[in-house]
Each structure stands twice: as C-alpha cells, then as structure tokens.
Amino acid sequence: MVPSGGDAPSLAAVQEHLKNNGLAKPKWPEEVGEIDEFPRTPSGKVQKFVLRERLRERPA
C-alpha cells in the first residue's frame, strides 16, 4: 500500500473492508505492507516484478 496520509491500515482493517464490499475471501491479502511509491515504467505502468523482488529480499 502507498499511504495517502495518516496511519496505514492494519491487515484486519483491510480484510474487513473487503468483506463488507463483497470480495471473495480467497482474494483477500494475507499480509499488508507499506512503500513510499510504486516503481513505475516510463509510461507509468507499475513494475510488479520489482515489487516481487523487494518482497523476496526483505527479512522474514
């Protein structure tokens, strides 16, 4: 998640929001993280492979 100000929501808060909006439970996140900004290509697309690499590199 990229926060827009204030505290980042907890995993429980995100899951509650998704539940209240009818998203199927198998699609809920198992964890929530926070980054300053999404890595983007020059055309503005999110570089998902960079996010996956960062997740693999972070300590458990």
Sequence and secondary structure as in RCSB ss.txt:
>XXXX:A:sequence
MVPSGGDAPSLAAVQEHLKNNGLAKPKWPEEVGEIDEFPRTPSGKVQKFVLRERLRERPA
>XXXX:A:secstr
    SS    HHHHHHHHHHTT  GGGS S     SS  B TTS B HHHHHHHHHHS  
